[in-house]
């Protein structure tokens, strides 16, 4: 883990009540979190794989140079939900209730993916797609590359799980089905490979690799 430490000119004391209330996990975006914790009466954040010591302003507010944002622990006045709110640069502007506090056990889709909880990951990514079908968090190529990395490492089950997830997220992609077929073929399941190459060919009749395999397979089973 990379550690970035920023200097702090003032000393802020955090009561145990404040620590208990503000420690925990906040949703930064649909597929990333900010973890807030305390060490030796100092506030720390874990964000994007880095442990960050922000500049404390008071026991509720701090500045994070890495984000270039001034944040404050606040409860939304209507919902009473806890947030890391963004304090505006201009005094007349409204506070943005940006990063909602979630359960300490909350996992993003990518966290589920890393833990190989593929069904939970899929449900999370499907929820993201429902909100935004063009979201960067459901990039077809990235899932495809991840699947082939597993294939190269001979982790066939993981590769197939990733490829299946990709077809669920991108059901109109012949490339996603082509890759899933590759996974089954590498695993030694020619029937499932045929099934998914055929699906790829249905989606894109110009898919040469799928056409070649389907033709060869059909010739083989009819002789």
Secondary structure as GFF3:
##gff-version 3
##sequence-region A 1 223
A	DSSP	beta_strand	2	5	.	.	.	ID=ss1
A	DSSP	alpha_helix	16	22	.	.	.	ID=ss2
A	DSSP	beta_strand	24	29	.	.	.	ID=ss3
A	DSSP	beta_strand	32	39	.	.	.	ID=ss4
A	DSSP	beta_strand	42	47	.	.	.	ID=ss5
A	DSSP	beta_strand	50	53	.	.	.	ID=ss6
A	DSSP	beta_strand	55	56	.	.	.	ID=ss7
A	DSSP	beta_strand	61	64	.	.	.	ID=ss8
A	DSSP	beta_strand	69	75	.	.	.	ID=ss9
A	DSSP	beta_strand	82	87	.	.	.	ID=ss10
A	DSSP	beta_strand	96	102	.	.	.	ID=ss11
A	DSSP	alpha_helix	109	114	.	.	.	ID=ss12
A	DSSP	alpha_helix	118	131	.	.	.	ID=ss13
A	DSSP	three_ten_helix	136	138	.	.	.	ID=ss14
A	DSSP	alpha_helix	140	152	.	.	.	ID=ss15
A	DSSP	alpha_helix	156	169	.	.	.	ID=ss16
A	DSSP	alpha_helix	174	187	.	.	.	ID=ss17
A	DSSP	alpha_helix	190	203	.	.	.	ID=ss18
A	DSSP	alpha_helix	208	221	.	.	.	ID=ss19
###
